[in-house]
Amino acid sequence: QVRLVESGGGVVQAGDSLRLSCAASGRTFSSYAVGWFRQAPGQEREFVGSIGWNGANTYYLDSVKGRFTISRDNAKNTVYLQMNSLKPEDTAIYYCNIVDYNLKNYWGKGTLVSVSS
């Protein structure tokens, strides 16, 4: 069983930065890749990026490449999403996600990021 809690969202202006955190409970957190997703009002939830279990492999949505960076600290059971040069179109609720070995999905409740122009 894994429990995920996102934090770090807020209201910022275009060009600002935020760092989101995804804190996980569960002894096997370090075994799993972790994904970040976002859902804007009236939109489908979309993949933002992911990081492998040991941090060696990261993948990003094209529109955030070069601006967002995912990292993890397995000793703290935490994954981070550093977001720089934020744009109004980045406004969304951001969620972290783990899929365990039984293909069960775990989601946090999300954290809201609002970027004004």
C-alpha positions as CSV (number, residue, x, y, z in Angstrom):
1,Q,0.0,0.0,0.0
2,V,1.3,3.5,-0.9
3,R,-0.1,6.8,0.1
4,L,0.9,9.9,-1.8
5,V,0.7,13.6,-0.6
6,E,1.5,16.5,-3.0
7,S,2.4,19.9,-1.7
8,G,4.0,23.1,-2.8
9,G,1.4,24.5,-5.1
10,G,0.4,28.2,-5.1
11,V,-0.5,31.3,-7.0
12,V,2.4,32.8,-9.0
13,Q,3.1,35.1,-11.9
14,A,4.3,34.1,-15.3
15,G,8.1,33.5,-15.2
16,D,8.1,32.5,-11.6
17,S,9.2,29.1,-10.2
18,L,7.6,26.6,-7.9
19,R,8.8,23.3,-6.5
20,L,6.2,20.6,-5.9
21,S,6.8,17.7,-3.6
22,C,5.2,14.3,-3.5
23,A,5.7,12.6,-0.2
24,A,5.1,8.8,-0.1
25,S,4.4,6.4,2.7
26,G,5.3,2.7,2.3
27,R,8.6,0.8,2.5
28,T,8.7,0.0,-1.2
29,F,8.5,3.6,-2.5
30,S,12.1,3.5,-3.8
31,S,11.2,0.5,-6.0
32,Y,8.8,2.4,-8.2
33,A,8.9,4.9,-10.9
34,V,6.9,8.0,-10.1
35,G,4.9,10.1,-12.5
36,W,3.6,13.7,-12.4
37,F,0.3,14.5,-14.1
38,R,-1.8,17.6,-14.3
39,Q,-5.4,18.5,-15.0
40,A,-6.5,21.9,-16.1
41,P,-10.1,23.1,-15.7
42,G,-12.2,21.3,-18.3
43,Q,-9.3,19.3,-19.6
44,E,-8.2,15.7,-19.5
45,R,-5.5,14.7,-17.0
46,E,-2.2,14.7,-18.9
47,F,1.2,13.3,-18.3
48,V,3.9,15.8,-17.3
49,G,6.9,13.7,-16.6
50,S,8.3,10.7,-14.7
51,I,11.4,9.5,-13.0
52,G,12.7,6.0,-12.6
53,W,13.1,4.2,-9.4
54,N,16.7,5.2,-9.0
55,G,16.4,8.6,-10.6
56,A,18.4,7.6,-13.6
57,N,15.7,8.0,-16.3
58,T,13.4,10.9,-16.6
59,Y,10.8,11.7,-19.3
60,Y,8.9,14.9,-19.9
61,L,6.0,16.3,-21.8
62,D,7.4,18.3,-24.8
63,S,5.9,21.6,-23.6
64,V,7.7,21.4,-20.2
65,K,11.1,20.2,-21.4
66,G,13.8,22.6,-20.4
67,R,11.5,24.2,-17.8
68,F,10.6,21.4,-15.5
69,T,12.9,19.0,-13.7
70,I,11.9,15.9,-11.7
71,S,14.2,14.5,-9.0
72,R,13.8,12.2,-6.1
73,D,15.2,11.5,-2.7
74,N,14.5,7.9,-1.7
75,A,15.9,8.4,1.8
76,K,13.1,10.9,2.3
77,N,10.5,9.0,0.3
78,T,9.9,12.2,-1.7
79,V,9.8,13.1,-5.4
80,Y,10.1,16.7,-6.5
81,L,8.9,18.6,-9.5
82,Q,10.9,21.8,-10.0
83,M,9.0,24.2,-12.3
84,N,10.7,27.2,-13.8
85,S,9.6,29.9,-16.2
86,L,6.0,29.1,-15.4
87,K,3.4,30.0,-18.0
88,P,-0.4,30.6,-17.6
89,E,-1.0,27.4,-19.5
90,D,0.8,25.5,-16.7
91,T,-2.2,26.3,-14.5
92,A,-3.6,23.0,-13.2
93,I,-3.9,20.6,-10.3
94,Y,-0.8,18.6,-10.2
95,Y,-0.8,14.9,-9.1
96,C,1.8,12.3,-8.5
97,N,1.3,8.7,-9.4
98,I,2.7,5.3,-8.7
99,V,1.8,2.0,-10.4
100,D,2.7,-0.9,-8.3
101,Y,3.8,-4.4,-9.5
102,N,0.2,-5.5,-9.5
103,L,-0.6,-2.6,-11.8
104,K,-2.6,-0.9,-9.2
105,N,-2.6,2.9,-9.5
106,Y,-2.0,5.2,-6.6
107,W,-2.8,8.9,-6.7
108,G,-2.5,11.8,-4.3
109,K,-5.2,14.4,-3.9
110,G,-3.2,16.9,-5.9
111,T,-1.9,20.5,-5.4
112,L,-3.1,23.5,-7.3
113,V,-0.8,25.6,-9.3
114,S,-2.2,28.9,-10.7
115,V,-0.1,31.1,-13.0
116,S,-1.3,34.6,-13.8
117,S,-0.1,36.5,-16.8
